[in-house]
Amino acid sequence: MSDFKEIFDLIRRERVVLVIGAGFSLKAGMPSCSKVCDAIRSALPEEIKNSAEDMRDFAGNDLQQLSNDFIDIWGQTGRDRLIESIKPLFEISPDANLSDHEALKKIPHFSKIHTTNYDTLLENTYKENCYVIKQDKDFKDLPEDKVIILKPHGDFDNPDSIIISRSDYDGWFKGDRLEMLWQELERDAVSKSLLFMGYSFSDTNFQDLLKRIKKKLNGSTNQHYLVAPNWQPSKVRKLEPYRIKYYSGTGEIFFRELTEYLKKHIIRDCAKKITSPRTCEKFNKWHDNATEITIRPDGDNIIRVHALNGAHEQMKFTVKEDKAKLINDCNLTELVKSPFTGIYMPTITLDAKNGDFQNCSFTLNGIELSVSEIAKIQIQPCSTEGICQIKIPGVHFNEKFKYIFYAIHNKSVVHCIETELYMLKIETTLSEEPNLFNSTFSFEFKETFPSLGRAKILMKLPIAVQSGLRGCFITIVNLL
């Protein structure tokens, strides 16, 4: 069972809003807070940089305070200089590692993302599948079919919107700037669970936000979550007053385990109306499946799944001991018509009522389909199709036919040859004598045939077999 199960189950129900911080973009080459602070210090006036005493006032990596002091030093041009000093750090490299962003994109359960990052990695990853809100006016005419990305701290497309200095943060927190973005984050914290990724949680603004919500709700707040690697216990304890549960892990591990967890539940969740049909359709499409969902007014949804771009099917189940021995010994005593080949093939049937199998799962391109209704499993040999050519020079017989081939381990190989008049089955088994094989020919005639002339030609083969196959040559040629 995954350590993340509690938050995973909330995500399945689309009850989680993601809040992304700077740490989420480090893997893609974006700067850490300390690097941003270094860039700001490098842009200070030369007389300050040349004074060890003055530079002590700009030591440390409190980005908000450092930005405030930088602006005060430069005066009217301070803010523009500040933005220009850090902007080059956020240029995206063509070979940037976007694996975490790509993994996130394939999880449509996150329909809304708040990010305090100045970079545009999310927008570049989601492309036309997202709608970005940077200003209050962007809330007008929100699309319903796109991921909503809210950027309350702005970005370099609109430098005046960037929140970086202490005074910027204070104005944002008080609601003086971008009031609707602030209110939206507050509403999400009240109605759903927040999942923080890429945060050290040293940002006092989020602490103040959760304190304020807790006060408004008389101490009754939702459980929130934070994922980050290798925090010390003393740091984890600081999250407790804000009702934030800590998970140790990287984004890569979290999204990999989440994706596999959702694959196991997505179909059943949609059928039981735990997950929305739109989310189910999007998730399946990311994994090369098309989903058809019939929404019923009462009861569960009806779901059909079809593979896109090829299908990788896999069934797993556990067989009880006596049935497992029959399978291992290839003791397939029944004859059942195959739904794939249309011919009767040796079979063993496992019945759920008898407890013949358990722990059954069936996946299509990695998506686990509902298997709770499977009553029986029939096991048959794998088969392949081809074209065979049969020649009997003595009677001028030279025909090509479709054949189906299968083998029973250590027992026999079988060719089933289809003609308009009959089905010819050639079963070859190993004799008890060394290096000897026995072949059995059997004909199953059909009720109708195309013409008397064609029937006369096709009858030459069984007559030749009856005569001992003198002068008969059968060549198997796979032309498919």
N, C-alpha and C positions, 0 to 999 in steps of 0.2 A: 504494500500500500504506500502511495506517495506521501512524503512529508507535507506536500502542499494540498492535500485532499480538501481541507476546509475551504480554502479560497477557490480551489478548482470547482467545487460544487456550487459556489455562488456565481462563478463565471458561467457555468452551464445554464444557470437561470437568468443570465444577462442582468445580474444585480451588482456589477462592479464597474466603476469608472476609473480609468487609468490616469495617473498623474506622473509625468515624466520629467526628470531633472537632468542636470548636466552629465552625471555619471553614465547615463544611458548612451551618450554619444561619444564617449572617450574611445571606444573600440573602433569607431569610424574616423578617428583622427581629429576630433574636436578638442579644444584646449581644456585643461583642468582650471580650477579657480586660481591656483597659484601661478599658472602661465599667463592668465589674463592680468593678474596683478603685476607680474613682471613686465608685461607690455606697457601697462599704465605708468609704472615707475620709469621705464625707458623714455617716455614722452614728457617727463617733467622738464622744467627749464634747466639749462646747463648749470646755472649758479647753484641750484639746489642739489643737483646730482653730484657736483664737485665738493659739496660740504657734507662730511660724515655726520655732523651734528644735525643738519637739516634733514638728512635722509632717515634719521632715526624716527622722525615723525611720520614717515611713510613706510615703515617696516610692517611686517605682518601681512596676512592675507584676508583681512576683513574687506571684501570687495566693495561693500556698500559705503563704508566709511572712507576707504581709499579714494573711491570715485568722487565722493563729496569734497574731500580735501583737494583733489586734483582740479575740480571745477573752480573751487574758491581761489586757488593759486593763479589760474589763467584768466579768471574773470569772464567777460562776455564771450570769449572764444573757447572757454573751457569745455563746454559740453561737446561742441563739434570736434575739438581736438581729442577728447576722450573717445568718442565713437570711432574716429579715424584710426586711433592707435590700436584698437582691438579688432577692427573689422577684418584685417588680413588673416587673423587666426581662425576665422570661421569659413574660409574658402574650402570647398569640398574637393578633395582629390579624386581624379577619375578612377583610381583603384581603391577607393575607400571601402572598408569592410562594413557592409550594411547587412550582415547576416541576421542580427537581432531585429532590425527594422523589417527585413523581409519576412522573418518568422512571425512578427506581430501582424503584418498585413494579412496573413493567411488565417487570422483568428477573428472572424467578423462578430464574435460575441462582444468585442470592445467597439461599440458604436460611437463612443465619445472619448476624446483624449485631451486632457489639459497638459500643456507643456510650458515650462518657464524658460526653455532653451531659445537662444537667438538663431540657431541654425535652421536650415530648411530641409533637413534629412527626412523628416516624416512626409512633408509635402512631395519631395522628390520620389519617395518610395511609393506612396499611394497614388500619385499622379491624379488622373481624372476621377478617381474613386473617393476623393475627399473634398471637403469644403472647409476653408480656413476662416476663422474669426479672429481678427486682430483689433477691431474697434467695435464699439457698441452698435454702430450703424450696420455692421455685417450680420446682425441677428435677423434682419428682414428677409423673408422668403427662404427659410432654411429648407434645403432638400431633404427628403425622407430616405433616400436610397444611398446616401453617402456617409462616410465616417466624418464626424464633426471634430475638427482639430481647433482647440482654443488656445490662443497665444497671449495671455494676459501681460507678459513682459515684452511683447512686441518683437520686431526683428529689424534688419538693416534696410528692408524695403521702405520703411517709414521710420527714420532715425528718431524723430521726435516722440515716437510711441515707446521707445526702449526704456525700460525701468531698470536702473542699475545703481543709482546713488541712494544714499540714505533718505534724502528728501523725496526721491521718486517713490521709494517703498512706502514711506509714511503716507504720502498722498494716495497711493493705490489702496493701502489698507483702510484708510478712512473713507474710501469711496469717492474721493475727489477726482480720480482718474479711472476711466474704463469701468464705470460703475456696474454695467450689466454683466461684464465678464466676471467681475468679483462676485456678484450675486449668483451667477450660474454655478460657480465653484461651490459656493455656500449651499445652494440648493442640492447639489449632487452629494455633498457631504452629509446632508440631512436625510435624503431619500434613499441613498445607496451606500455601498462600501467603497472607500477609496483604496486603490492599490498604488503605493508609491514605489517607483523604480528609478534608480539613478540619483537618490537623495541621501545625504548624510544626516538630514533633519536638523542641521544646525541653523537653518533659516527660521528666524523668530517669527516671520509672518505666518507660516503655516501653524506654528505653535499657537499663536494668538488667534488664528481662525478657529482651530478646534476647541480652544478654551471658550471662545465666544459662543460657539454652537452648543457646547456642553452646558453653559450657563443658561442659554435660552430654553433648552430642553430639560432643565432641572436635573441635569446629570445623566439623562437617558439618551445615549448616543449609539450610533451603529458601530460595529466592530470594523476597524480599518486595518490595513496590512502594509508591510514594507518588506521588500526583497533586496538584499545586499549581501555581499560575501564577507564572512569572517569578522563580524562585529564582536567586540569584547563584551562580557556580561554587564559591566558597569554602564556601557553605552546603551545596551538593549533596555536596561531598567529605566532609562530616561524616557522611553516611549510609553510606559505604563499609564501615566496620567492622561494621555491623549487617546487611550484605548486603541493603541496600534500594536498589532501582533507582528513579531519579527520572524522572517524566514531567512536562513542563511543559504545563499545560492547566487549564481550569476544569471543574467538574462538568458544566456544560451541554454543553461540547464532548465530554467523555469519554463521557457517556451517549448523546449523539446518534450518535457514531461507533460505539459499542458496539452500539446497537440495530440499526443498518444492517448491521453485520458479522454479528450473530446471525441476522438475517432471511435472509442469504445461505446460512447453514450449518445452521440449526435442523433442517430436514427430513432432510437427509443425515446430520447428527450423530445424530439419533434412530434412523434406519434402521441406522446402523453401531454403535449402542449406545454412542456417545460421550457423548450426553446422555440423561438418563432420560426415559421416556415421560411421567411426571408433569410434568416441566419443559417438555417439548415441548407438551403439551396446554395448560398455563397460558399459555405465551408466545403460542401461536396464538390463544387466546381473547382476549387483550389486543389482538390485531390483527384481530378480527372473523372469525376462522376457527374451525371445529370440527374437531378431529383425532380420527380413529379409528385406533387402533394395535393391530395383532395382534402379540403377543409370541411369537416362535417360540423353542423350546428351543435350536435351533442356527441359526447364520446371522444374517442381518439381520432387523430388524423390518419389518413391512409397514404402510405408512402411507397413509391416505386423508384428504384435506383437503376440507372443504366450507365455503363462505362463509357467514357470518352477517350479517344486516342488509344484504344487498346485496353484490355482488362487483365489485371493480375488478381486471380481469385485464390483464396486460401481458406481451407476448413481445418479446424483443430478440434479434437474431442478425445476423451479418454474412454477406452473400451475395457469392459470387465474381463477377467482372466480367461474364462472358457471361450468367449468369442474372440479374444485376442489370439488365442492359440489357433483357432480355425483360420484367421486371417494370415498369421505368420506361416502356416502350413499350406496356404493357398487352397484351402479346402472349400472351394466355391461350388456348392452342390445344387443350387437353384439355377433356373434359366429364366431371366427377366429381360423384357424388351428394353433396350437402351434408348433413352430420350434423345441421345446425340447421334447414334448410328442408325437407329431404326431396326436393328437386328437383335435377336435373342442372344444374350451373352451370359456366361457363368457369373453367378452373383452370390453374395452373402448379405442378408438383411439384418440390420440392428434395429430393435424396437425399443423406443423410450419407455413404453409401459412396462416392459420386462426389465428395465434398468440395464439394458445392454450397453448404453453409452451415457456419458455425462460430461460436464464442463465443455459443452459444445459452443464453438464460435465460428462464424463465417464472415470473411472480409472480402470486400471488393475494392481494389486499389487502396488498401489500408483502412477503409471505413468498415467498421463492424456492423453488420446488419442484424436485425432482430432474429433470433433463432429460438425463442421460447416456444414457438408453435411447431417446431419440427418434431414429428412423431416417429419417423423412420429414416434411417440412412441406409442406402444400398451401395455396396462396394463392388465394382466391376474392374476388370483389367483395363489399363490404358490402351487406346486404339489409335491407329493412324490410317489415312486413306491414300490410295494411289491408283495407278492404271496398270493392269496386267495384259499381256499379249499371249494368246494361246494359239499354237500352230499344230496342225495335224496334216502334214504334206500328203499322206496317202489318200485323204478324202477331200483335199483342197479346202481345209478349214484354217482360217487365219483371221482372228477377231481380237479386238481390244475391248476390255470391260473394266468397269470400276471395281475396286476391291477394298475391303476393310481388313486390317491386320491387327491381331492382338496376341499376346503371349501370356501363358500361365507359368510362373517361375518354377523351374525344375520339372515341369510336366509336359507342356506342349506349346507349339505355335500354331496359330490358326489363321487361314486366309478365307474370307467370305467373299465370293465373286458374284456380283449382281448382273443378271441378264434379263431380257424382257420376258423370258419363259420360266426361269427357275433361279434359285439361289444355290450356288455350288459352295459347299464348305469342305475345305481341305485341312484336316487336322493332322499334324506331324508330331509324333512322340518318339522319345528315345527308347530303343529296345533294351531288353535286359542283356543282350549280347553286346559286347564292346563295338563301338563305331557303326552301329546299325540303327536305322530309323524306320519307323512304320508310318505310313500315310494312309489315312482313311478319307475316302471321297463319299460325300452324301449330297443328294439333290432334293431340294424342296420346291416342288412345282407350284406355279401361281394358278389362280382360277381363270385368268384371261391371258391372251397373248395377242400381239399386234396383227399378225397375218399368218396364214398357213405356210406360205413360202418361207417366211422368216423362221417359223417354228421348225421346219424341216432342216434348215441350216444349223440351228442351235442344237437340234437333237443329235447331230453328229458327235458332239462331245460326250454325252452320257453313253452313247453306243460304244465309242472308243474306250471309255473307262471300263465299261462292262466287258470289253474284249481284252482287257489287260494293258491298255495304254500303249499298244505297239505302234511305234512311229509318232507318238504324241509328245510334243515339247511344250512346256508351260514356262514362259519367261515373265518374271515380275519386273515391270518397268515403272518407276515412280516418275510420272510426268506432271504431277500437280505442283 
